[in-house]
Amino acid sequence: MQKLHLVMGGRVKDPQGLEFVDLGAIDMVGVYPDYASAEDAWRGAAQRTVDDAEMRYVIVHLHRLLEPKLPEA
């Protein structure tokens, strides 16, 4: 089974939260077929904005949203 992961980010209201300021300005980095490649993309995007505490990038496990009853492993 393909385990899709979305990497996205943007400016957040609180650096410790995940509420994005402007959903229209979300940076959609891409969709990746496995966690390792998604993590590489996330690291690259996060590193570019490391000096801006209000920028946050995340990895979304799309496969868990598409088929939530599948086992974790």
C-alpha positions as CSV (number, residue, x, y, z in Angstrom):
1,M,0.0,0.0,0.0
2,Q,1.2,3.5,-0.9
3,K,1.6,5.7,2.2
4,L,1.2,9.3,1.0
5,H,2.6,12.2,3.0
6,L,2.0,15.9,2.4
7,V,4.6,18.5,3.4
8,M,3.2,22.0,3.9
9,G,3.9,25.1,5.9
10,G,3.2,28.8,6.5
11,R,3.1,31.5,9.0
12,V,1.4,30.6,12.3
13,K,-0.3,32.8,14.9
14,D,1.6,31.2,17.8
15,P,5.0,29.6,17.3
16,Q,4.0,26.7,19.5
17,G,0.7,26.1,17.7
18,L,-0.5,25.0,14.3
19,E,-3.1,27.7,13.5
20,F,-2.0,29.2,10.2
21,V,-2.5,33.0,9.7
22,D,-3.4,32.9,6.0
23,L,-4.6,29.7,4.4
24,G,-4.2,31.2,1.0
25,A,-0.5,31.7,1.6
26,I,0.2,28.1,2.6
27,D,3.3,26.7,1.0
28,M,2.5,23.3,-0.4
29,V,5.9,21.7,-0.7
30,G,4.6,18.4,-2.2
31,V,3.2,14.9,-1.8
32,Y,5.6,12.1,-1.2
33,P,5.3,8.3,-1.4
34,D,7.0,7.5,1.9
35,Y,7.9,9.2,5.2
36,A,11.7,9.3,4.5
37,S,11.3,11.4,1.4
38,A,8.7,13.6,3.1
39,E,11.0,14.2,6.0
40,D,13.8,15.2,3.6
41,A,11.5,17.8,1.9
42,W,10.3,19.0,5.3
43,R,13.8,19.4,6.6
44,G,14.8,21.5,3.5
45,A,11.7,23.7,3.8
46,A,12.1,24.2,7.5
47,Q,15.8,24.9,7.2
48,R,15.1,27.8,4.7
49,T,13.0,29.5,7.3
50,V,14.9,28.5,10.5
51,D,15.4,32.2,11.6
52,D,11.6,33.0,11.4
53,A,9.9,31.6,14.5
54,E,6.4,32.2,13.0
55,M,7.0,29.9,10.0
56,R,6.1,26.3,10.6
57,Y,6.3,23.3,8.3
58,V,4.6,20.0,9.0
59,I,4.2,16.5,7.5
60,V,0.6,15.3,7.1
61,H,0.0,11.5,6.9
62,L,-2.5,11.5,4.0
63,H,-2.8,7.7,4.1
64,R,-4.2,7.9,7.6
65,L,-6.8,10.3,6.4
66,L,-7.7,8.3,3.3
67,E,-7.9,5.0,5.1
68,P,-8.1,5.5,8.9
69,K,-8.9,1.9,9.7
70,L,-5.6,0.6,8.4
71,P,-3.1,-0.6,11.0
72,E,-0.1,1.6,11.8
73,A,2.6,-0.9,10.7
